[in-house]
């Protein structure tokens, strides 16, 4: 797949298989793991390697310790959670490089698991330092990247290490991400519908352009849709607007007639993100009055978008269509999640905020595929190369 080997293509028995995973789990106010989804996402690769007699060395980052040893972000708790999920011991090492670490890895039994301490405790990780990459490579006979969420980062553990390890491959998580985000989207079942939301048009303008060429319909929502509305000459009140992108949005609407904007909106005259409270709410069918903010798609848009989604053979959704953190303005997203659950085709949801919105809606288990990437998903959909994947190419 794209010149990248799968772990199925390699003989791993008795080999030190160094796996870059994404264990950047959310922590609660007490420093405990709030959601183990990212750990569970790595289990197919880990279990395969264990069953095939590899010495499994796992490495990840957690949080933003800024290149310093900050024990709030230790992976020790993750090692305990992983041991429970794998139903076998996981050796936790309190550093990620050094002779003592290399010795511990050398002494591993076939089928055993070791987890290194947080890579980002070392400033050389994010700097993609060559010497640090070599030190990591000394621990590996085979390098496997299964951290799709960080594949857009050119760090030592996602790109640098690959230059110093002869055998390299992707894990099952990245393999699945590529299957859904490249193969299926490049050759979609039709009709193919794309739903794009989110606050910043600067994050999505490249994707709107790229996917408008592939999709039958592109449904826009979220804060970024108001720049497109302004490009059409619509009054948007005090809604989110990026003046630098109005002309580009106008050209996209002119060149791609398959782009659909919301036909109505839910608006408020006051919003406080800190307290999660709103002022008065009204459904606006047409221009949004001055002093009011568009905060969700309206009932007519929900009906229109839901009908298109249900009739599609493939749906890709990236980015919330309303402020999902507040219940009164999450209704549009919940309704679209329900429509995806009622679609008989392939449904793909990507992006951290969008997945969180779908989980809150209660329809996550009905979606065909939930992408684990944020920035990596955006970059891949836009057609840009990911350093973590480029490094795996033979």
C-alpha positions as CSV (number, residue, x, y, z in Angstrom):
1,X,0.0,0.0,0.0
2,X,1.7,3.2,-1.2
3,X,5.1,1.4,-1.1
4,X,4.7,0.8,2.6
5,X,5.0,-2.7,4.1
6,X,2.6,-4.1,6.6
7,X,3.7,-6.0,9.7
8,X,2.2,-9.0,8.0
9,X,5.0,-8.8,5.4
10,X,7.8,-9.2,8.0
11,X,9.1,-12.1,10.1
12,X,9.0,-10.7,13.7
13,X,9.6,-13.8,15.9
14,X,12.5,-13.1,18.2
15,X,13.0,-9.6,16.9
16,X,13.0,-6.4,18.8
17,X,10.0,-4.7,17.2
18,X,10.0,-1.0,18.1
19,X,6.4,0.4,17.7
20,X,5.5,4.1,17.7
21,X,2.0,4.2,19.2
22,X,-0.3,7.0,20.1
23,X,-0.9,6.8,23.8
24,X,-1.6,10.5,24.1
25,X,-4.7,9.8,26.2
26,X,-6.8,12.5,27.9
27,X,-6.3,12.8,31.6
28,X,-8.9,13.9,34.2
29,X,-8.3,16.5,36.9
30,X,-6.7,13.9,39.2
31,X,-4.2,12.8,36.5
32,X,-6.1,9.5,35.7
33,X,-6.8,8.2,32.2
34,X,-10.2,9.7,31.2
35,X,-10.6,7.7,28.0
36,X,-8.5,4.7,26.8
37,X,-9.7,4.7,23.2
38,X,-6.2,5.4,21.8
39,X,-4.7,2.5,23.8
40,X,-7.4,0.1,22.6
41,X,-6.8,1.3,19.0
42,X,-3.2,0.0,19.2
43,X,-4.2,-3.5,20.5
44,X,-4.6,-5.3,17.2
45,X,-1.0,-4.5,16.3
46,X,0.4,-5.2,19.8
47,X,-1.5,-8.5,20.1
48,X,-0.4,-9.6,16.6
49,X,3.2,-9.0,17.5
50,X,2.9,-10.8,20.8
51,X,1.2,-13.8,19.2
52,X,4.0,-14.0,16.7
53,X,6.8,-14.0,19.2
54,X,8.2,-10.5,18.9
55,X,9.8,-8.5,21.6
56,X,7.4,-5.6,21.6
57,X,8.9,-2.2,22.5
58,X,6.3,0.5,22.6
59,X,7.0,4.3,22.5
60,X,4.7,7.3,22.7
61,X,4.3,10.8,23.9
62,X,1.7,12.2,26.3
63,X,0.7,15.8,26.7
64,X,3.0,18.7,26.2
65,X,5.9,18.4,28.7
66,X,8.0,20.8,26.5
67,X,11.1,18.7,26.5
68,X,11.3,18.3,30.3
69,X,10.6,15.4,32.6
70,X,7.2,16.4,33.9
71,X,5.8,13.5,35.9
72,X,2.2,14.7,35.3
73,X,2.7,13.2,31.9
74,X,4.4,10.0,32.8
75,X,3.3,6.9,30.8
76,X,3.4,4.7,33.9
77,X,-0.4,4.8,34.3
78,X,-0.7,3.8,30.6
79,X,1.5,0.8,31.2
80,X,-0.9,-0.4,33.9
81,X,-3.9,0.2,31.7
82,X,-2.3,-1.6,28.8
83,X,-1.4,-4.6,31.0
84,X,-5.1,-4.9,32.0
85,X,-6.2,-4.7,28.3
86,X,-3.6,-7.1,27.1
87,X,-4.0,-9.4,30.1
88,X,-0.3,-9.8,30.5
89,X,2.6,-7.8,32.3
90,X,3.9,-4.7,30.7
91,X,7.4,-3.7,31.7
92,X,7.6,0.1,32.2
93,X,11.0,1.7,31.7
94,X,11.5,5.2,33.4
95,X,13.5,6.6,30.5
96,X,13.5,6.2,26.7
97,X,17.2,6.0,25.8
98,X,20.5,4.8,27.4
99,X,22.6,1.7,28.0
100,X,20.4,0.5,30.8
101,X,17.3,0.8,28.6
102,X,19.0,-1.1,25.8
103,X,20.1,-3.8,28.2
104,X,16.5,-4.2,29.5
105,X,15.2,-4.5,25.9
106,X,17.9,-7.1,25.0
107,X,16.8,-9.3,27.9
108,X,13.2,-9.3,26.9
109,X,11.5,-12.7,26.3
110,X,9.7,-13.4,23.0
111,X,6.1,-12.3,23.2
112,X,6.7,-9.8,26.0
113,X,5.9,-6.0,26.1
114,X,7.9,-3.0,27.2
115,X,6.8,0.6,27.3
116,X,9.3,3.4,27.3
117,X,8.8,6.7,29.2
118,X,7.3,9.7,27.5
119,X,9.4,10.6,24.4
120,X,8.7,14.3,24.7
121,X,10.5,14.4,28.0
122,X,13.5,14.7,25.7
123,X,13.7,18.0,23.6
124,X,15.5,16.0,20.9
125,X,12.2,14.2,20.1
126,X,10.3,17.1,18.6
127,X,13.5,18.6,17.1
128,X,13.9,15.3,15.1
129,X,17.5,15.2,16.3
130,X,19.6,12.7,14.3
131,X,21.7,11.5,17.3
132,X,18.5,10.9,19.3
133,X,17.0,9.0,16.4
134,X,20.1,6.8,16.2
135,X,19.8,6.1,20.0
136,X,16.2,5.0,19.5
137,X,17.1,2.9,16.5
138,X,19.7,1.0,18.6
139,X,16.7,-0.6,20.4
140,X,15.1,-2.0,17.2
141,X,15.5,-4.7,14.7
142,X,12.2,-3.6,13.1
143,X,10.5,-0.2,13.2
144,X,6.7,0.0,13.1
145,X,4.7,3.2,13.0
146,X,1.1,2.8,14.2
147,X,0.6,6.3,15.5
148,X,-1.5,7.8,12.8
149,X,-2.4,10.8,15.0
150,X,1.3,12.0,14.9
151,X,2.1,10.9,11.4
152,X,2.0,14.5,10.2
153,X,4.9,15.4,12.6
154,X,8.5,15.0,11.5
155,X,9.8,14.0,14.9
156,X,12.6,11.6,15.9
157,X,10.2,8.7,16.7
158,X,7.9,9.3,13.7
159,X,10.4,10.0,10.9
160,X,14.0,10.2,12.1
161,X,14.4,6.7,13.5
162,X,13.2,5.1,10.2
163,X,16.4,6.2,8.4
164,X,18.5,4.0,10.8
165,X,16.4,0.8,10.8
166,X,16.5,-1.4,7.8
167,X,13.2,-3.1,8.2
168,X,10.1,-0.9,8.7
169,X,6.4,-1.2,8.3
170,X,3.0,0.2,9.3
171,X,0.8,-1.3,12.0
172,X,-2.8,-2.2,11.5
173,X,-4.2,1.1,12.7
174,X,-2.3,3.1,10.1
175,X,-3.2,0.4,7.5
176,X,-6.9,0.9,8.3
177,X,-6.6,4.7,8.2
178,X,-5.0,4.6,4.7
179,X,-7.7,2.1,3.5
180,X,-10.5,4.5,4.5
181,X,-8.9,7.9,4.0
182,X,-7.1,7.2,0.7
183,X,-8.3,4.1,-1.1
184,X,-12.0,4.4,-0.4
185,X,-12.1,8.2,-1.0
186,X,-10.0,8.0,-4.2
187,X,-12.4,5.4,-5.5
188,X,-15.7,6.2,-3.7
189,X,-19.0,4.5,-3.9
190,X,-21.5,6.9,-5.3
191,X,-23.3,9.1,-4.5
192,X,-20.4,10.3,-2.3
193,X,-21.3,13.0,0.2
194,X,-18.7,15.0,2.2
195,X,-19.7,17.0,5.3
196,X,-17.2,19.7,6.4
197,X,-17.4,21.8,9.5
198,X,-15.2,23.4,12.1
199,X,-14.4,26.9,13.2
200,X,-11.5,28.0,11.1
201,X,-11.8,28.2,7.3
202,X,-7.9,28.4,7.1
203,X,-7.8,24.8,8.4
204,X,-10.3,23.5,5.9
205,X,-10.1,25.5,2.7
206,X,-7.6,23.1,1.1
207,X,-9.8,20.1,2.0
208,X,-12.9,21.9,0.6
209,X,-11.1,22.3,-2.7
210,X,-9.6,18.8,-2.8
211,X,-12.8,17.0,-1.9
212,X,-15.1,19.1,-4.1
213,X,-13.3,17.5,-7.0
214,X,-14.1,14.0,-5.7
215,X,-17.5,14.2,-4.0
216,X,-21.0,14.5,-5.5
217,X,-22.0,16.8,-2.8
218,X,-20.1,18.9,-0.2
219,X,-22.2,20.0,2.8
220,X,-20.7,22.9,4.7
221,X,-21.4,23.9,8.4
222,X,-19.7,25.2,11.4
223,X,-18.0,28.6,11.8
224,X,-16.2,28.3,8.5
225,X,-19.4,28.2,6.5
226,X,-20.1,31.9,7.4
227,X,-17.1,33.0,5.3
228,X,-18.6,31.2,2.4
229,X,-22.0,32.8,3.1
230,X,-20.3,36.2,3.2
231,X,-18.7,35.4,-0.2
232,X,-22.2,35.0,-1.5
233,X,-23.1,38.4,-0.2
234,X,-25.2,37.2,2.7
235,X,-25.4,39.2,5.9
236,X,-23.9,37.0,8.7
237,X,-24.2,39.4,11.7
238,X,-21.3,38.9,14.2
239,X,-20.7,35.3,13.1
240,X,-17.2,34.0,12.6
241,X,-15.6,35.5,9.5
242,X,-12.1,35.3,8.0
243,X,-11.9,38.3,5.6
244,X,-8.7,37.0,4.1
245,X,-10.5,33.9,2.7
246,X,-13.7,35.6,1.3
247,X,-12.3,35.8,-2.3
248,X,-11.0,32.3,-2.2
249,X,-14.4,31.0,-1.0
250,X,-16.1,33.0,-3.8
251,X,-13.9,31.3,-6.4
252,X,-14.6,27.8,-4.9
253,X,-18.3,28.4,-5.0
254,X,-18.0,29.6,-8.6
255,X,-15.9,26.6,-9.7
256,X,-17.6,23.8,-7.7
257,X,-21.4,23.8,-8.0
258,X,-21.6,20.8,-5.7
259,X,-20.9,22.9,-2.6
260,X,-24.0,23.3,-0.4
261,X,-24.3,26.0,2.3
262,X,-26.7,25.9,5.2
263,X,-30.1,27.3,4.3
264,X,-30.9,28.4,7.9
265,X,-29.0,28.8,11.2
266,X,-29.5,28.9,14.9
267,X,-28.2,32.2,16.2
268,X,-27.6,33.7,19.6
269,X,-27.0,37.3,20.9
270,X,-24.5,36.2,23.5
271,X,-22.0,33.4,24.1
272,X,-19.7,32.6,27.0
273,X,-17.3,29.7,26.3
274,X,-15.9,29.7,29.8
275,X,-19.3,29.0,31.4
276,X,-20.8,27.3,28.4
277,X,-23.8,29.7,28.4
278,X,-25.8,31.4,25.7
279,X,-28.1,34.4,25.5
280,X,-31.4,34.3,23.5
281,X,-31.6,31.8,20.7
282,X,-33.5,32.1,17.4
283,X,-33.7,30.2,14.1
284,X,-32.7,32.6,11.3
285,X,-33.9,31.8,7.8
286,X,-31.8,34.2,5.8
287,X,-29.6,37.1,6.9
288,X,-28.3,37.0,10.5
289,X,-29.0,40.3,12.3
290,X,-26.2,42.5,13.5
291,X,-25.1,41.5,17.0
292,X,-26.1,37.9,16.6
293,X,-23.8,34.9,16.1
294,X,-24.5,31.8,14.0
295,X,-23.9,28.8,16.3
296,X,-25.5,25.8,14.7
297,X,-27.3,24.7,11.5
298,X,-31.0,25.2,11.6
299,X,-34.0,22.7,11.2
300,X,-34.3,23.2,7.4
301,X,-30.6,22.5,6.9
302,X,-30.8,19.5,9.2
303,X,-33.6,18.1,7.1
304,X,-31.8,18.8,3.8
305,X,-28.4,17.5,4.9
306,X,-29.9,14.4,6.6
307,X,-31.8,13.4,3.5
308,X,-28.7,13.7,1.3
309,X,-26.6,11.7,3.9
310,X,-29.2,8.9,4.2
311,X,-29.3,8.5,0.4
312,X,-25.5,8.4,-0.1
313,X,-23.4,5.3,-0.6
314,X,-20.4,6.9,1.1
315,X,-20.2,9.7,3.6
316,X,-17.1,11.5,5.0
317,X,-17.6,13.9,7.9
318,X,-14.9,16.1,9.2
319,X,-15.5,19.0,11.7
320,X,-18.5,19.9,13.9
321,X,-21.4,21.8,12.3
322,X,-22.2,23.6,15.6
323,X,-20.8,24.4,19.0
324,X,-21.2,20.8,20.2
325,X,-19.8,21.6,23.7
326,X,-23.0,23.3,24.6
327,X,-26.2,21.1,24.5
328,X,-28.4,23.8,22.9
329,X,-26.1,24.2,19.9
330,X,-25.1,20.5,19.5
331,X,-28.5,19.5,18.0
332,X,-27.4,19.9,14.4
333,X,-24.4,17.6,14.9
334,X,-26.4,15.0,16.8
335,X,-29.0,15.0,14.0
336,X,-26.4,14.5,11.3
337,X,-24.8,11.7,13.4
338,X,-28.2,10.0,13.5
339,X,-28.5,10.4,9.7
340,X,-25.1,8.7,9.3
341,X,-26.3,5.9,11.5
342,X,-29.3,5.4,9.2
343,X,-27.2,5.5,6.0
344,X,-26.7,2.0,4.5
345,X,-23.4,3.1,2.9
346,X,-19.9,3.5,4.2
347,X,-19.6,6.2,6.8
348,X,-16.3,7.8,7.9
349,X,-15.9,10.4,10.6
350,X,-12.5,12.1,11.2
351,X,-11.1,14.8,13.5
352,X,-10.9,14.8,17.2
353,X,-13.7,17.4,17.8
354,X,-16.0,15.7,15.3
355,X,-15.5,12.3,16.8
356,X,-16.2,13.7,20.3
357,X,-19.4,15.2,19.0
358,X,-20.4,11.8,17.5
359,X,-19.6,10.0,20.7
360,X,-21.7,12.5,22.7
361,X,-24.6,11.9,20.2
362,X,-24.7,8.2,21.1
363,X,-24.3,7.1,17.4
364,X,-20.5,6.4,17.4
365,X,-21.0,2.6,17.3
366,X,-23.1,2.9,14.1
367,X,-20.3,4.6,12.1
368,X,-18.2,2.4,9.8
369,X,-14.9,4.0,10.7
370,X,-13.7,6.7,13.2
371,X,-10.4,8.1,12.2
372,X,-7.9,8.6,15.1
373,X,-6.1,11.6,13.5
374,X,-6.6,15.3,13.9
375,X,-4.0,17.2,11.9
376,X,-2.9,14.0,10.2
377,X,-6.4,13.3,8.9
378,X,-6.7,16.9,7.5
379,X,-3.3,16.7,5.8
380,X,-4.1,13.3,4.2
381,X,-7.5,14.4,2.9
382,X,-5.9,17.5,1.5
383,X,-3.5,15.3,-0.4
384,X,-0.3,16.4,1.4
385,X,2.4,13.9,2.3
386,X,2.7,12.8,5.9
387,X,6.4,12.6,7.2
388,X,5.6,9.6,9.3
389,X,4.3,7.7,6.3
390,X,6.9,8.9,3.8
391,X,9.6,7.6,6.2
392,X,8.1,4.1,5.9
393,X,8.4,3.9,2.1
394,X,10.8,1.3,0.9
